[in-house]
């Protein structure tokens, strides 16, 4: 409707075309859905391409964020392990010092 193609809404609804299905449509599938105007198909295909590009960018940004989180988790875990080893060594040294006296 935002593309001023309201005349196709009923057919898309009748065929249960949702967002996921919409992204898989090409020219021949649009034609099969009753979109006879090549100009209308071109408008829809252009918008679908923009949507796919946007989705891909969002997916890549999500993957990048997940990698950063994983890297941060590993770094925190390493710091905790170093701290734990340092605490264990300090405790061990204190115990040895007491035993020597």
N, C-alpha and C positions, 0 to 999 in steps of 0.2 A: 504494500500500500504506500510506503514511503517513496517508492519509485514511480508512483502513479500507474500502477499496473493492476488495479483492483479487479479488473475483469477476469483475472486468472485465479483469484483467491478461492472461489468455489471448487474449481477442478483440483487445485493443490490440496485443499481440505479433503475432498472426496477421495483422493489417492493417499491420504495420510502422510503428506510430505511435511516432515518436521525439519528441524535444523540440521540434524545429522544427514538425512536423506538429501536435503537441499544442497549441501556441499558436494554431493556426489553427482549432481546433474551436469550434463553436457548439452550441447546443441541438439542432438538427436532426441535425448530424453525430454528436453523442454518442448520440442516439436510434438512429441508423443503425448505430452500433457495438454496439447491444444494451443500452444504458443506459436501461432503461424507467422507472426511478424518477425522478420529477421532483425529488425531494429529493436524490438522488445527482447528478443533472445540475446542480442549483443549487450543490452543494458544489464540484464540479469547476469550474464557471464562475466561482465566487467565487475559487477558488485561481488559476485562469488569469488572472483580472483582476489579482490581486495580483502574479503573476509578470510580467505585461506591464508593470505600473507600475514594478516593481523594475528590469526590463530597460531601460525608458525612462530612469529616473533614472541608471542606470549609463552608458548611452549619452551622456546629456547631460554627466555628470561627465567622461567620456573626451574629449568634444569640448572642454570647457572647459580641460582639462589640455593638450590639443594646441594650443589657441589660446595658452595661457600659454607653452608651450615655443616656439612660433613667434615670439611677441613677444620672448621672451628671446634667441632666436637673432638676430633682427633688431637688437636692442639691442647685442649683442656684436659683430655685424658692423659696425655703425655706429661703435662704439668702436675697432675695429681699423682701419677706414678713416681715422678721425680721427688715430689714432696714427701710421698710415702717412704721412699728409699732413704731420703735424708733423715726423716723422723726415726726410722728403724735403725739407721747408723748411729744417730745421736743416742738413742736408747741403749744400743749395744755398747757404745763407748762408755756411757755412764755406768752400765752394769760391770764392765771390765774394770773400770776405775775403782769401784766399790770392792770388787773381789781382790784387787791388788793390795788394798789397805788392810 
